[in-house]
Structure formats: structure tokens, C-alpha cells
Amino acid sequence: MKLLVLLAHLAHQRGFAGASPLPKVQVEFLHRRLSDDYFDDRSVWGIVWSCVATLIACTWVAVHPNIPAADDSEWRIFGRRLAIMGYLLFAPEVVIMWAARQHFAAKDIAKQYQGMSN
């Protein structure tokens, strides 16, 4: 959004207000706002919080735990997923090693049962 505001501001300064994606009245308002240190509104806490929120959201979506057991409760499933998310945030190499171990175990099992048919 800030990039759009900056582009509208530059277009207005160069006389291309008609080519701006915003109406001329809005470009005038943004021109006044940009001259009043528009980009200094973010605090350090706001930047840190947005980074932390992004990390949490990305790791939560990236977690794909194994299929839970039939007798696992919703809280146990949630706790397991939360633990994996914590590993991803604080020690991502552990999760990579875990995935590599699962991959090699799956290859061994596939090789062991390769000649069998149903």
C-alpha cells in the first residue's frame, strides 16, 4: 500500500495525476500527508510485532504433522502441532533432520516390500 501511495505521489509531482490510480483529490491529500513524514508512523514495537506475527503464521501453515492416532484428543493434536511449530521457530535444522530420517525410513520400507503384491 505504501508503494502505491509513493507512486501516486511521484506521479502527481511529475504532472501525471491523470495516470494515477487514485482520483486527483486523493492524490492531493496524499501529497500533504507525504510531506508530513508519512513513512515515520511505524514504531519499533510495530515492526517487531509484524515480524513475529508473520513468523508464527508461516510456521503454523507450514506444519504438516503425521496423521494422529484414533484415540488422540483435540488438545493432544493441537499440542503436538504447537511443539512442531516451536521446533521450526527455534531450531529449524531439527525439523529438517526429522524429515530426512522419515524420508530414508520410507525408502527402506519401500525397498523391503518392493517385490510383494496384494
QUIRATA-V481877 format. One record per backbone hydrogen bond with DSSP energy under -0.5 kcal/mol. NH is the residue of the N-H (numbers start at 0). CO is the residue of the C=O. Records with the same first field share a line. If there is no record, write none. Layout:
BEGIN
NH = CO, CO
END
This chain:
BEGIN
4 = 0
5 = 1
6 = 2
7 = 3
8 = 4
9 = 5
10 = 6
11 = 7
12 = 8
13 = 9
14 = 11
15 = 10
18 = 15
19 = 15, 16
26 = 22
27 = 23
28 = 24
29 = 25
30 = 26
31 = 27
32 = 28
33 = 29
34 = 30
35 = 31, 32
36 = 33
37 = 33
39 = 36
40 = 37
46 = 42
47 = 43
48 = 44
49 = 45
50 = 46
51 = 47
52 = 48
53 = 49
54 = 50
55 = 51
56 = 52
57 = 53
58 = 54
59 = 55
60 = 56
61 = 57
62 = 58
71 = 68
76 = 72
77 = 73
78 = 74
79 = 75
80 = 76
81 = 77
82 = 78
83 = 79
84 = 80
85 = 81
86 = 82
87 = 83
88 = 84
89 = 85
90 = 86
93 = 90
94 = 90
95 = 91
96 = 92
97 = 93
98 = 94
99 = 95
100 = 96
101 = 97
102 = 98
103 = 99
104 = 100
105 = 101
106 = 102
107 = 103
108 = 104
109 = 105
110 = 106
111 = 107
112 = 108
113 = 110
115 = 112
END
